[in-house]
Amino acid sequence: MSEEAIETTNGLKAKKDVAGRVFFGLALASIGALALITIFILVQGMPLIAKVGVFDFIFGTKWAPLQGYFGIFPMIVGSVTVTLGAVILGIPISLCCSIFLAEFAPATFRNAFRPAIQLLAGIPSVVYGFWGLLFVVPLIRDYLGGPGLSILAGAIILAIMILPTVISISEVSILALPRQYKEGALALGMTHWQTIRSVQLPAAKSGIVAAIILGIGRAIGETMAVIMVLGNAVALPRSILDPVRTLTTNIGIEMGYATGDHQQALFATGIVLFLIIMVLNATAQYIVRRK
């Protein structure tokens, strides 16, 4: 090998080593930032949990920080019901859209529709909330009764907000399947829809389930949009037309003026929310890697 070739090889190797160190440093910085946030939340919130007790904090039904009551169970129920409503409304639509884009849509329509779906992810949360406040809330109030600010309003807004996540990942999961699955099923006499239902969807199940879990994480962590349409009442709901308050909205509403134990209680609420989202993301990663 000539001296020029050796110098070129050594130069490329040196650049590769520098790039590797840079990317490794960026990865460490990301992990370090996550660790600092986690430590900060734990340090700020754990004293209140230790003072009140884990059971009383999580399952207490009264939230009155100025009077010494720190029960977040109504907010947990609010978060679960709104997220569940968003899943019931949004997941079927998302799956139908992903199947349509992957299997039925013409190329021209597909190329125009995909950017429109991705655009939904770029719309600020406050815009969704403002739209819900002006259109969704009055419709619920006029045709279904109640104040309009309700679980149903929040579920509709969140269902729209999780569409881009679930549609994109589900579509990629279906398109990533080997062509032999579809061709073999069609060769055996199955119709196109039978192939999708009996072969492709089961084969892409891990990716679709991961998309659903990530969509749930997106919904349960939303703050601004649901602040505007839920009504923010700290009470256990009796129907989907009742106002509720979620964990995220509780933090967003009260953190600006909270002090002392009240502030620590909000950080403790953040710990609970952090654990819920971490479990959801870990579950999604496990499902994706299982195959």
C-alpha atoms as an extended CHARMM CRD file, in Angstrom:
* protein
*
       291  EXT
         1         1  MET       CA              0.0000000000        0.0000000000        0.0000000000  PROA      1               0.0000000000
         2         2  SER       CA              1.3330000000        3.4320000000       -0.9650000000  PROA      2               0.0000000000
         3         3  GLU       CA              2.0940000000        6.1560000000        1.5660000000  PROA      3               0.0000000000
         4         4  GLU       CA             -0.8130000000        8.2930000000        0.2350000000  PROA      4               0.0000000000
         5         5  ALA       CA             -3.2650000000        5.4370000000        0.7280000000  PROA      5               0.0000000000
         6         6  ILE       CA             -1.9450000000        4.8300000000        4.2500000000  PROA      6               0.0000000000
         7         7  GLU       CA             -2.3060000000        8.5380000000        5.1150000000  PROA      7               0.0000000000
         8         8  THR       CA             -5.8250000000        8.6100000000        3.6920000000  PROA      8               0.0000000000
         9         9  THR       CA             -6.8110000000        5.5190000000        5.6840000000  PROA      9               0.0000000000
        10        10  ASN       CA             -5.3390000000        6.9550000000        8.8780000000  PROA      10              0.0000000000
        11        11  GLY       CA             -7.1280000000       10.2690000000        8.2630000000  PROA      11              0.0000000000
        12        12  LEU       CA            -10.4630000000        8.5490000000        7.7860000000  PROA      12              0.0000000000
        13        13  LYS       CA             -9.9040000000        6.4700000000       10.9070000000  PROA      13              0.0000000000
        14        14  ALA       CA             -9.0760000000        9.5840000000       12.9310000000  PROA      14              0.0000000000
        15        15  LYS       CA            -12.2240000000       11.3650000000       11.6960000000  PROA      15              0.0000000000
        16        16  LYS       CA            -14.2770000000        8.2830000000       12.5140000000  PROA      16              0.0000000000
        17        17  ASP       CA            -12.8620000000        8.1950000000       16.0400000000  PROA      17              0.0000000000
        18        18  VAL       CA            -13.5980000000       11.9090000000       16.5500000000  PROA      18              0.0000000000
        19        19  ALA       CA            -17.1620000000       11.4830000000       15.2760000000  PROA      19              0.0000000000
        20        20  GLY       CA            -17.6500000000        8.4940000000       17.5620000000  PROA      20              0.0000000000
        21        21  ARG       CA            -16.4650000000       10.4780000000       20.5900000000  PROA      21              0.0000000000
        22        22  VAL       CA            -18.7470000000       13.3910000000       19.6890000000  PROA      22              0.0000000000
        23        23  PHE       CA            -21.8270000000       11.1840000000       19.3460000000  PROA      23              0.0000000000
        24        24  PHE       CA            -20.9190000000        9.3370000000       22.5330000000  PROA      24              0.0000000000
        25        25  GLY       CA            -20.6540000000       12.6720000000       24.3540000000  PROA      25              0.0000000000
        26        26  LEU       CA            -24.0500000000       13.7690000000       23.0310000000  PROA      26              0.0000000000
        27        27  ALA       CA            -25.5990000000       10.4860000000       24.1640000000  PROA      27              0.0000000000
        28        28  LEU       CA            -24.0690000000       10.9070000000       27.6310000000  PROA      28              0.0000000000
        29        29  ALA       CA            -25.3760000000       14.4960000000       27.7650000000  PROA      29              0.0000000000
        30        30  SER       CA            -28.9090000000       13.3020000000       27.0110000000  PROA      30              0.0000000000
        31        31  ILE       CA            -28.7220000000       10.5840000000       29.6500000000  PROA      31              0.0000000000
        32        32  GLY       CA            -27.2180000000       13.0650000000       32.1240000000  PROA      32              0.0000000000
        33        33  ALA       CA            -30.0210000000       15.5600000000       31.5210000000  PROA      33              0.0000000000
        34        34  LEU       CA            -32.6200000000       12.8360000000       32.1330000000  PROA      34              0.0000000000
        35        35  ALA       CA            -30.8110000000       11.7620000000       35.2970000000  PROA      35              0.0000000000
        36        36  LEU       CA            -30.6720000000       15.3470000000       36.6060000000  PROA      36              0.0000000000
        37        37  ILE       CA            -34.3900000000       15.8790000000       35.9540000000  PROA      37              0.0000000000
        38        38  THR       CA            -35.2240000000       12.6010000000       37.6830000000  PROA      38              0.0000000000
        39        39  ILE       CA            -33.0590000000       13.3900000000       40.7120000000  PROA      39              0.0000000000
        40        40  PHE       CA            -34.4890000000       16.9090000000       40.9810000000  PROA      40              0.0000000000
        41        41  ILE       CA            -38.0950000000       15.6850000000       40.8970000000  PROA      41              0.0000000000
        42        42  LEU       CA            -37.3730000000       12.9510000000       43.4480000000  PROA      42              0.0000000000
        43        43  VAL       CA            -35.5610000000       15.3050000000       45.8180000000  PROA      43              0.0000000000
        44        44  GLN       CA            -38.3850000000       17.8300000000       45.6560000000  PROA      44              0.0000000000
        45        45  GLY       CA            -41.2990000000       15.3980000000       45.8510000000  PROA      45              0.0000000000
        46        46  MET       CA            -40.2640000000       12.4860000000       48.0480000000  PROA      46              0.0000000000
        47        47  PRO       CA            -40.3260000000       14.4170000000       51.3660000000  PROA      47              0.0000000000
        48        48  LEU       CA            -44.0360000000       15.1550000000       50.9210000000  PROA      48              0.0000000000
        49        49  ILE       CA            -44.8000000000       11.5270000000       50.0230000000  PROA      49              0.0000000000
        50        50  ALA       CA            -42.8970000000       10.3850000000       53.1070000000  PROA      50              0.0000000000
        51        51  LYS       CA            -44.7690000000       12.9230000000       55.2370000000  PROA      51              0.0000000000
        52        52  VAL       CA            -48.2740000000       12.1160000000       53.9690000000  PROA      52              0.0000000000
        53        53  GLY       CA            -47.7620000000        8.4330000000       53.1870000000  PROA      53              0.0000000000
        54        54  VAL       CA            -47.8310000000        6.7080000000       49.8170000000  PROA      54              0.0000000000
        55        55  PHE       CA            -51.3150000000        5.2520000000       50.2810000000  PROA      55              0.0000000000
        56        56  ASP       CA            -52.9010000000        8.4920000000       51.4920000000  PROA      56              0.0000000000
        57        57  PHE       CA            -51.1980000000       10.4710000000       48.7340000000  PROA      57              0.0000000000
        58        58  ILE       CA            -52.1980000000        8.1890000000       45.8540000000  PROA      58              0.0000000000
        59        59  PHE       CA            -55.6220000000        7.0730000000       47.0900000000  PROA      59              0.0000000000
        60        60  GLY       CA            -56.7150000000       10.1650000000       49.0010000000  PROA      60              0.0000000000
        61        61  THR       CA            -59.7960000000       11.7970000000       47.4840000000  PROA      61              0.0000000000
        62        62  LYS       CA            -59.4200000000       15.3100000000       48.8680000000  PROA      62              0.0000000000
        63        63  TRP       CA            -57.0280000000       17.8590000000       47.3940000000  PROA      63              0.0000000000
        64        64  ALA       CA            -56.8030000000       20.9770000000       49.5610000000  PROA      64              0.0000000000
        65        65  PRO       CA            -53.1030000000       21.8190000000       49.9960000000  PROA      65              0.0000000000
        66        66  LEU       CA            -53.7230000000       24.8980000000       52.1610000000  PROA      66              0.0000000000
        67        67  GLN       CA            -55.6530000000       22.7000000000       54.6130000000  PROA      67              0.0000000000
        68        68  GLY       CA            -53.1250000000       19.8730000000       54.5690000000  PROA      68              0.0000000000
        69        69  TYR       CA            -55.0000000000       17.4400000000       52.2770000000  PROA      69              0.0000000000
        70        70  PHE       CA            -52.9290000000       16.0050000000       49.4390000000  PROA      70              0.0000000000
        71        71  GLY       CA            -54.9980000000       13.2330000000       47.8320000000  PROA      71              0.0000000000
        72        72  ILE       CA            -54.4500000000       12.9040000000       44.0730000000  PROA      72              0.0000000000
        73        73  PHE       CA            -56.7980000000        9.9820000000       43.3720000000  PROA      73              0.0000000000
        74        74  PRO       CA            -59.3960000000       12.1950000000       41.6070000000  PROA      74              0.0000000000
        75        75  MET       CA            -56.6320000000       13.4460000000       39.2760000000  PROA      75              0.0000000000
        76        76  ILE       CA            -55.4540000000        9.8910000000       38.5990000000  PROA      76              0.0000000000
        77        77  VAL       CA            -59.0230000000        8.8830000000       37.7340000000  PROA      77              0.0000000000
        78        78  GLY       CA            -59.3330000000       11.9820000000       35.5330000000  PROA      78              0.0000000000
        79        79  SER       CA            -56.1160000000       11.1570000000       33.6740000000  PROA      79              0.0000000000
        80        80  VAL       CA            -57.1440000000        7.5260000000       33.1710000000  PROA      80              0.0000000000
        81        81  THR       CA            -60.6830000000        8.2840000000       31.9830000000  PROA      81              0.0000000000
        82        82  VAL       CA            -59.6550000000       11.0180000000       29.5520000000  PROA      82              0.0000000000
        83        83  THR       CA            -56.8270000000        8.8890000000       28.1560000000  PROA      83              0.0000000000
        84        84  LEU       CA            -59.0910000000        5.8540000000       27.8770000000  PROA      84              0.0000000000
        85        85  GLY       CA            -61.6600000000        7.9430000000       26.0140000000  PROA      85              0.0000000000
        86        86  ALA       CA            -58.9710000000        9.1820000000       23.6390000000  PROA      86              0.0000000000
        87        87  VAL       CA            -57.8670000000        5.5940000000       22.9960000000  PROA      87              0.0000000000
        88        88  ILE       CA            -61.4320000000        4.4070000000       22.3260000000  PROA      88              0.0000000000
        89        89  LEU       CA            -62.0440000000        7.2590000000       19.8840000000  PROA      89              0.0000000000
        90        90  GLY       CA            -58.6170000000        7.6170000000       18.3040000000  PROA      90              0.0000000000
        91        91  ILE       CA            -57.1490000000        4.1150000000       17.9590000000  PROA      91              0.0000000000
        92        92  PRO       CA            -59.7830000000        2.6550000000       15.5630000000  PROA      92              0.0000000000
        93        93  ILE       CA            -59.5230000000        5.7300000000       13.3290000000  PROA      93              0.0000000000
        94        94  SER       CA            -55.7150000000        5.5520000000       13.4320000000  PROA      94              0.0000000000
        95        95  LEU       CA            -55.6260000000        1.8640000000       12.5070000000  PROA      95              0.0000000000
        96        96  CYS       CA            -58.0960000000        2.3520000000        9.6450000000  PROA      96              0.0000000000
        97        97  CYS       CA            -56.0260000000        5.2570000000        8.3100000000  PROA      97              0.0000000000
        98        98  SER       CA            -52.7630000000        3.2980000000        8.5400000000  PROA      98              0.0000000000
        99        99  ILE       CA            -54.2870000000        0.2870000000        6.7330000000  PROA      99              0.0000000000
       100       100  PHE       CA            -55.7370000000        2.5490000000        4.0560000000  PROA      100             0.0000000000
       101       101  LEU       CA            -52.4210000000        4.3370000000        3.4790000000  PROA      101             0.0000000000
       102       102  ALA       CA            -50.3900000000        1.1220000000        3.4380000000  PROA      102             0.0000000000
       103       103  GLU       CA            -52.6870000000       -1.0210000000        1.2910000000  PROA      103             0.0000000000
       104       104  PHE       CA            -55.4220000000        0.8660000000       -0.5350000000  PROA      104             0.0000000000
       105       105  ALA       CA            -54.5010000000        4.5180000000       -1.1350000000  PROA      105             0.0000000000
       106       106  PRO       CA            -53.2530000000        5.5430000000       -4.5850000000  PROA      106             0.0000000000
       107       107  ALA       CA            -49.6830000000        6.8290000000       -4.6080000000  PROA      107             0.0000000000
       108       108  THR       CA            -50.7670000000       10.3990000000       -5.3860000000  PROA      108             0.0000000000
       109       109  PHE       CA            -53.2300000000       10.4950000000       -2.5200000000  PROA      109             0.0000000000
       110       110  ARG       CA            -50.7520000000        8.7940000000       -0.1830000000  PROA      110             0.0000000000
       111       111  ASN       CA            -48.0300000000       11.3440000000       -0.9240000000  PROA      111             0.0000000000
       112       112  ALA       CA            -50.4440000000       14.1970000000       -0.1950000000  PROA      112             0.0000000000
       113       113  PHE       CA            -52.0580000000       12.6290000000        2.8670000000  PROA      113             0.0000000000
       114       114  ARG       CA            -48.9010000000       11.6890000000        4.7750000000  PROA      114             0.0000000000
       115       115  PRO       CA            -47.6000000000       15.2720000000        5.1210000000  PROA      115             0.0000000000
       116       116  ALA       CA            -51.0620000000       16.3600000000        6.2710000000  PROA      116             0.0000000000
       117       117  ILE       CA            -50.9910000000       13.7530000000        9.0470000000  PROA      117             0.0000000000
       118       118  GLN       CA            -47.4840000000       14.8100000000       10.0460000000  PROA      118             0.0000000000
       119       119  LEU       CA            -48.6720000000       18.4030000000       10.1410000000  PROA      119             0.0000000000
       120       120  LEU       CA            -51.1090000000       17.4550000000       12.9000000000  PROA      120             0.0000000000
       121       121  ALA       CA            -48.1220000000       16.6590000000       15.1210000000  PROA      121             0.0000000000
       122       122  GLY       CA            -46.7010000000       20.1440000000       14.5640000000  PROA      122             0.0000000000
       123       123  ILE       CA            -49.7990000000       22.0940000000       15.5890000000  PROA      123             0.0000000000
       124       124  PRO       CA            -49.2670000000       23.6410000000       19.0670000000  PROA      124             0.0000000000
       125       125  SER       CA            -51.2910000000       22.1350000000       21.9010000000  PROA      125             0.0000000000
       126       126  VAL       CA            -52.8610000000       25.4670000000       22.7710000000  PROA      126             0.0000000000
       127       127  VAL       CA            -54.3590000000       25.6350000000       19.2630000000  PROA      127             0.0000000000
       128       128  TYR       CA            -56.0530000000       22.2760000000       19.7870000000  PROA      128             0.0000000000
       129       129  GLY       CA            -57.3370000000       23.4990000000       23.1450000000  PROA      129             0.0000000000
       130       130  PHE       CA            -58.6190000000       26.7640000000       21.6800000000  PROA      130             0.0000000000
       131       131  TRP       CA            -60.3790000000       24.9180000000       18.8620000000  PROA      131             0.0000000000
       132       132  GLY       CA            -61.9340000000       22.5250000000       21.3710000000  PROA      132             0.0000000000
       133       133  LEU       CA            -63.0840000000       25.4090000000       23.5490000000  PROA      133             0.0000000000
       134       134  LEU       CA            -64.7710000000       27.1670000000       20.6280000000  PROA      134             0.0000000000
       135       135  PHE       CA            -66.3030000000       24.1850000000       18.7990000000  PROA      135             0.0000000000
       136       136  VAL       CA            -66.2490000000       20.9060000000       20.7440000000  PROA      136             0.0000000000
       137       137  VAL       CA            -67.3390000000       22.2550000000       24.1390000000  PROA      137             0.0000000000
       138       138  PRO       CA            -70.3930000000       24.1890000000       22.7970000000  PROA      138             0.0000000000
       139       139  LEU       CA            -71.4990000000       21.1570000000       20.7510000000  PROA      139             0.0000000000
       140       140  ILE       CA            -71.3870000000       18.8840000000       23.7860000000  PROA      140             0.0000000000
       141       141  ARG       CA            -73.1890000000       21.4590000000       25.9290000000  PROA      141             0.0000000000
       142       142  ASP       CA            -75.9280000000       22.0670000000       23.3710000000  PROA      142             0.0000000000
       143       143  TYR       CA            -76.6090000000       18.4910000000       22.2670000000  PROA      143             0.0000000000
       144       144  LEU       CA            -75.5790000000       16.2560000000       25.1780000000  PROA      144             0.0000000000
       145       145  GLY       CA            -76.0330000000       18.5070000000       28.1880000000  PROA      145             0.0000000000
       146       146  GLY       CA            -73.7660000000       19.3850000000       31.0520000000  PROA      146             0.0000000000
       147       147  PRO       CA            -71.2850000000       22.2590000000       31.1660000000  PROA      147             0.0000000000
       148       148  GLY       CA            -69.5110000000       21.1260000000       27.9920000000  PROA      148             0.0000000000
       149       149  LEU       CA            -66.1510000000       21.2100000000       29.7380000000  PROA      149             0.0000000000
       150       150  SER       CA            -65.8920000000       17.4920000000       30.3290000000  PROA      150             0.0000000000
       151       151  ILE       CA            -64.1330000000       14.1680000000       29.9490000000  PROA      151             0.0000000000
       152       152  LEU       CA            -65.6970000000       13.7500000000       26.5060000000  PROA      152             0.0000000000
       153       153  ALA       CA            -64.3230000000       17.0840000000       25.2760000000  PROA      153             0.0000000000
       154       154  GLY       CA            -60.8450000000       16.2050000000       26.4910000000  PROA      154             0.0000000000
       155       155  ALA       CA            -61.0490000000       12.7250000000       24.9710000000  PROA      155             0.0000000000
       156       156  ILE       CA            -62.0150000000       14.1260000000       21.5570000000  PROA      156             0.0000000000
       157       157  ILE       CA            -59.1230000000       16.6010000000       21.5600000000  PROA      157             0.0000000000
       158       158  LEU       CA            -56.5940000000       14.0030000000       22.7000000000  PROA      158             0.0000000000
       159       159  ALA       CA            -57.9040000000       11.4760000000       20.1650000000  PROA      159             0.0000000000
       160       160  ILE       CA            -57.0470000000       13.9390000000       17.4000000000  PROA      160             0.0000000000
       161       161  MET       CA            -53.6490000000       14.6790000000       18.9370000000  PROA      161             0.0000000000
       162       162  ILE       CA            -52.5480000000       11.0270000000       19.0600000000  PROA      162             0.0000000000
       163       163  LEU       CA            -53.5030000000       10.3270000000       15.4420000000  PROA      163             0.0000000000
       164       164  PRO       CA            -50.0930000000       11.2150000000       13.8970000000  PROA      164             0.0000000000
       165       165  THR       CA            -48.1430000000        8.9900000000       16.2970000000  PROA      165             0.0000000000
       166       166  VAL       CA            -50.3240000000        5.9070000000       15.9550000000  PROA      166             0.0000000000
       167       167  ILE       CA            -50.9160000000        6.2490000000       12.1970000000  PROA      167             0.0000000000
       168       168  SER       CA            -47.2460000000        6.7480000000       11.3110000000  PROA      168             0.0000000000
       169       169  ILE       CA            -45.8560000000        3.8880000000       13.4130000000  PROA      169             0.0000000000
       170       170  SER       CA            -48.6550000000        1.4720000000       12.4780000000  PROA      170             0.0000000000
       171       171  GLU       CA            -48.2310000000        2.2050000000        8.7770000000  PROA      171             0.0000000000
       172       172  VAL       CA            -44.4720000000        1.6500000000        8.9730000000  PROA      172             0.0000000000
       173       173  SER       CA            -45.0550000000       -1.6340000000       10.8260000000  PROA      173             0.0000000000
       174       174  ILE       CA            -47.3660000000       -2.8810000000        8.0700000000  PROA      174             0.0000000000
       175       175  LEU       CA            -45.0780000000       -1.7370000000        5.2360000000  PROA      175             0.0000000000
       176       176  ALA       CA            -42.0490000000       -3.3610000000        6.9110000000  PROA      176             0.0000000000
       177       177  LEU       CA            -43.5290000000       -6.8570000000        6.6140000000  PROA      177             0.0000000000
       178       178  PRO       CA            -41.8840000000       -9.1880000000        4.0700000000  PROA      178             0.0000000000
       179       179  ARG       CA            -43.7370000000       -9.2540000000        0.7750000000  PROA      179             0.0000000000
       180       180  GLN       CA            -43.8930000000      -13.0620000000        0.9910000000  PROA      180             0.0000000000
       181       181  TYR       CA            -46.5600000000      -12.8140000000        3.7090000000  PROA      181             0.0000000000
       182       182  LYS       CA            -48.9920000000      -10.9920000000        1.4510000000  PROA      182             0.0000000000
       183       183  GLU       CA            -48.0810000000      -12.8410000000       -1.7320000000  PROA      183             0.0000000000
       184       184  GLY       CA            -48.3420000000      -16.2390000000       -0.0400000000  PROA      184             0.0000000000
       185       185  ALA       CA            -51.7580000000      -15.4500000000        1.4280000000  PROA      185             0.0000000000
       186       186  LEU       CA            -53.0740000000      -14.2060000000       -1.9250000000  PROA      186             0.0000000000
       187       187  ALA       CA            -51.6580000000      -17.2820000000       -3.6440000000  PROA      187             0.0000000000
       188       188  LEU       CA            -53.6270000000      -19.4700000000       -1.2330000000  PROA      188             0.0000000000
       189       189  GLY       CA            -56.8560000000      -17.8140000000       -2.3610000000  PROA      189             0.0000000000
       190       190  MET       CA            -57.4090000000      -15.2170000000        0.3360000000  PROA      190             0.0000000000
       191       191  THR       CA            -58.9740000000      -11.9030000000       -0.6080000000  PROA      191             0.0000000000
       192       192  HSD       CA            -57.0980000000       -8.6660000000       -0.0420000000  PROA      192             0.0000000000
       193       193  TRP       CA            -59.0380000000       -7.8660000000        3.1120000000  PROA      193             0.0000000000
       194       194  GLN       CA            -58.6700000000      -11.4090000000        4.4600000000  PROA      194             0.0000000000
       195       195  THR       CA            -54.9190000000      -11.1100000000        3.9290000000  PROA      195             0.0000000000
       196       196  ILE       CA            -54.7950000000       -7.8540000000        5.8600000000  PROA      196             0.0000000000
       197       197  ARG       CA            -56.9790000000       -9.1120000000        8.7040000000  PROA      197             0.0000000000
       198       198  SER       CA            -55.5940000000      -12.6180000000        9.1050000000  PROA      198             0.0000000000
       199       199  VAL       CA            -51.9450000000      -12.2730000000        8.0630000000  PROA      199             0.0000000000
       200       200  GLN       CA            -50.5930000000       -8.7310000000        7.9700000000  PROA      200             0.0000000000
       201       201  LEU       CA            -52.1800000000       -7.2620000000       11.0910000000  PROA      201             0.0000000000
       202       202  PRO       CA            -51.1950000000      -10.2200000000       13.3180000000  PROA      202             0.0000000000
       203       203  ALA       CA            -47.6620000000      -10.1240000000       11.8960000000  PROA      203             0.0000000000
       204       204  ALA       CA            -47.3790000000       -6.3720000000       12.5570000000  PROA      204             0.0000000000
       205       205  LYS       CA            -48.9850000000       -6.6740000000       15.9970000000  PROA      205             0.0000000000
       206       206  SER       CA            -45.8720000000       -5.7630000000       17.9840000000  PROA      206             0.0000000000
       207       207  GLY       CA            -45.3750000000       -2.4900000000       16.1100000000  PROA      207             0.0000000000
       208       208  ILE       CA            -49.0540000000       -1.5970000000       16.2670000000  PROA      208             0.0000000000
       209       209  VAL       CA            -49.2580000000       -2.2690000000       20.0120000000  PROA      209             0.0000000000
       210       210  ALA       CA            -46.1250000000       -0.1790000000       20.5470000000  PROA      210             0.0000000000
       211       211  ALA       CA            -47.7360000000        2.6450000000       18.5400000000  PROA      211             0.0000000000
       212       212  ILE       CA            -50.8520000000        2.4600000000       20.7180000000  PROA      212             0.0000000000
       213       213  ILE       CA            -48.8050000000        2.5730000000       23.9260000000  PROA      213             0.0000000000
       214       214  LEU       CA            -46.8000000000        5.5590000000       22.6860000000  PROA      214             0.0000000000
       215       215  GLY       CA            -50.0670000000        7.2610000000       21.7730000000  PROA      215             0.0000000000
       216       216  ILE       CA            -51.3290000000        6.6230000000       25.3060000000  PROA      216             0.0000000000
       217       217  GLY       CA            -48.1520000000        8.1710000000       26.6790000000  PROA      217             0.0000000000
       218       218  ARG       CA            -48.6840000000       11.1950000000       24.4450000000  PROA      218             0.0000000000
       219       219  ALA       CA            -52.2470000000       11.5690000000       25.6720000000  PROA      219             0.0000000000
       220       220  ILE       CA            -51.5810000000       11.1180000000       29.3770000000  PROA      220             0.0000000000
       221       221  GLY       CA            -48.7650000000       13.6680000000       29.2900000000  PROA      221             0.0000000000
       222       222  GLU       CA            -50.6960000000       16.4310000000       27.5170000000  PROA      222             0.0000000000
       223       223  THR       CA            -51.2950000000       19.6160000000       29.5180000000  PROA      223             0.0000000000
       224       224  MET       CA            -52.2440000000       22.8030000000       27.6900000000  PROA      224             0.0000000000
       225       225  ALA       CA            -54.9900000000       21.4690000000       25.4510000000  PROA      225             0.0000000000
       226       226  VAL       CA            -56.8190000000       19.6160000000       28.2170000000  PROA      226             0.0000000000
       227       227  ILE       CA            -56.5320000000       22.5190000000       30.6650000000  PROA      227             0.0000000000
       228       228  MET       CA            -58.7980000000       24.4770000000       28.3410000000  PROA      228             0.0000000000
       229       229  VAL       CA            -61.5300000000       21.8530000000       27.8240000000  PROA      229             0.0000000000
       230       230  LEU       CA            -61.7500000000       19.6660000000       30.9510000000  PROA      230             0.0000000000
       231       231  GLY       CA            -63.2300000000       22.1060000000       33.4530000000  PROA      231             0.0000000000
       232       232  ASN       CA            -60.5410000000       21.2170000000       36.0480000000  PROA      232             0.0000000000
       233       233  ALA       CA            -62.8800000000       20.1380000000       38.8530000000  PROA      233             0.0000000000
       234       234  VAL       CA            -61.1370000000       18.1210000000       41.5840000000  PROA      234             0.0000000000
       235       235  ALA       CA            -63.8260000000       15.4820000000       42.0390000000  PROA      235             0.0000000000
       236       236  LEU       CA            -64.5240000000       11.9050000000       41.0580000000  PROA      236             0.0000000000
       237       237  PRO       CA            -66.5800000000       11.9590000000       37.8380000000  PROA      237             0.0000000000
       238       238  ARG       CA            -69.9210000000       10.2090000000       37.5250000000  PROA      238             0.0000000000
       239       239  SER       CA            -70.2360000000       10.3890000000       33.7340000000  PROA      239             0.0000000000
       240       240  ILE       CA            -68.2250000000       11.3960000000       30.6920000000  PROA      240             0.0000000000
       241       241  LEU       CA            -70.0290000000       14.7630000000       30.7110000000  PROA      241             0.0000000000
       242       242  ASP       CA            -68.5460000000       15.7560000000       34.0860000000  PROA      242             0.0000000000
       243       243  PRO       CA            -65.5330000000       18.0600000000       34.3900000000  PROA      243             0.0000000000
       244       244  VAL       CA            -62.3180000000       16.5580000000       35.7790000000  PROA      244             0.0000000000
       245       245  ARG       CA            -58.7140000000       17.4960000000       36.4640000000  PROA      245             0.0000000000
       246       246  THR       CA            -55.7480000000       15.4150000000       35.3080000000  PROA      246             0.0000000000
       247       247  LEU       CA            -52.3220000000       15.0580000000       36.8860000000  PROA      247             0.0000000000
       248       248  THR       CA            -50.7000000000       17.2820000000       34.2810000000  PROA      248             0.0000000000
       249       249  THR       CA            -53.3070000000       20.0180000000       34.4780000000  PROA      249             0.0000000000
       250       250  ASN       CA            -53.0680000000       20.0280000000       38.2640000000  PROA      250             0.0000000000
       251       251  ILE       CA            -49.3450000000       20.7520000000       38.0270000000  PROA      251             0.0000000000
       252       252  GLY       CA            -49.7860000000       23.3260000000       35.2720000000  PROA      252             0.0000000000
       253       253  ILE       CA            -52.5340000000       25.2420000000       37.0790000000  PROA      253             0.0000000000
       254       254  GLU       CA            -51.0690000000       25.3980000000       40.5670000000  PROA      254             0.0000000000
       255       255  MET       CA            -47.2850000000       25.4100000000       40.1760000000  PROA      255             0.0000000000
       256       256  GLY       CA            -47.1750000000       29.1550000000       39.5290000000  PROA      256             0.0000000000
       257       257  TYR       CA            -48.2720000000       30.0810000000       43.0470000000  PROA      257             0.0000000000
       258       258  ALA       CA            -47.4960000000       26.9590000000       45.1210000000  PROA      258             0.0000000000
       259       259  THR       CA            -45.0180000000       27.1040000000       48.0100000000  PROA      259             0.0000000000
       260       260  GLY       CA            -43.8390000000       24.7970000000       50.7920000000  PROA      260             0.0000000000
       261       261  ASP       CA            -45.7090000000       21.4990000000       51.1050000000  PROA      261             0.0000000000
       262       262  HSD       CA            -48.0320000000       22.5340000000       48.2860000000  PROA      262             0.0000000000
       263       263  GLN       CA            -45.1170000000       22.8390000000       45.8720000000  PROA      263             0.0000000000
       264       264  GLN       CA            -43.6370000000       19.5580000000       47.0840000000  PROA      264             0.0000000000
       265       265  ALA       CA            -47.0150000000       17.8890000000       46.5250000000  PROA      265             0.0000000000
       266       266  LEU       CA            -46.9670000000       19.0360000000       42.9160000000  PROA      266             0.0000000000
       267       267  PHE       CA            -43.4870000000       17.6150000000       42.4390000000  PROA      267             0.0000000000
       268       268  ALA       CA            -44.7350000000       14.3880000000       44.0420000000  PROA      268             0.0000000000
       269       269  THR       CA            -47.5560000000       14.4000000000       41.4880000000  PROA      269             0.0000000000
       270       270  GLY       CA            -44.8660000000       14.7020000000       38.8410000000  PROA      270             0.0000000000
       271       271  ILE       CA            -43.1760000000       11.6010000000       40.2610000000  PROA      271             0.0000000000
       272       272  VAL       CA            -46.3830000000        9.5970000000       39.8480000000  PROA      272             0.0000000000
       273       273  LEU       CA            -46.8450000000       10.8830000000       36.3020000000  PROA      273             0.0000000000
       274       274  PHE       CA            -43.1840000000       10.2150000000       35.5040000000  PROA      274             0.0000000000
       275       275  LEU       CA            -43.5100000000        6.6070000000       36.6710000000  PROA      275             0.0000000000
       276       276  ILE       CA            -46.6830000000        6.0610000000       34.6310000000  PROA      276             0.0000000000
       277       277  ILE       CA            -45.1020000000        7.3620000000       31.4240000000  PROA      277             0.0000000000
       278       278  MET       CA            -41.8570000000        5.4640000000       32.0890000000  PROA      278             0.0000000000
       279       279  VAL       CA            -43.7850000000        2.2090000000       32.4810000000  PROA      279             0.0000000000
       280       280  LEU       CA            -45.6990000000        2.8790000000       29.2500000000  PROA      280             0.0000000000
       281       281  ASN       CA            -42.5220000000        3.6230000000       27.2840000000  PROA      281             0.0000000000
       282       282  ALA       CA            -40.7160000000        0.6010000000       28.7310000000  PROA      282             0.0000000000
       283       283  THR       CA            -43.6670000000       -1.5840000000       27.7670000000  PROA      283             0.0000000000
       284       284  ALA       CA            -43.5860000000       -0.2280000000       24.2190000000  PROA      284             0.0000000000
       285       285  GLN       CA            -39.8410000000       -0.8890000000       23.9350000000  PROA      285             0.0000000000
       286       286  TYR       CA            -40.2890000000       -4.4270000000       25.2590000000  PROA      286             0.0000000000
       287       287  ILE       CA            -43.0550000000       -5.1980000000       22.7790000000  PROA      287             0.0000000000
       288       288  VAL       CA            -41.0380000000       -3.8200000000       19.8450000000  PROA      288             0.0000000000
       289       289  ARG       CA            -37.8900000000       -5.7840000000       20.7680000000  PROA      289             0.0000000000
       290       290  ARG       CA            -39.6920000000       -9.0260000000       21.5890000000  PROA      290             0.0000000000
       291       291  LYS       CA            -39.6810000000       -9.9620000000       17.8960000000  PROA      291             0.0000000000
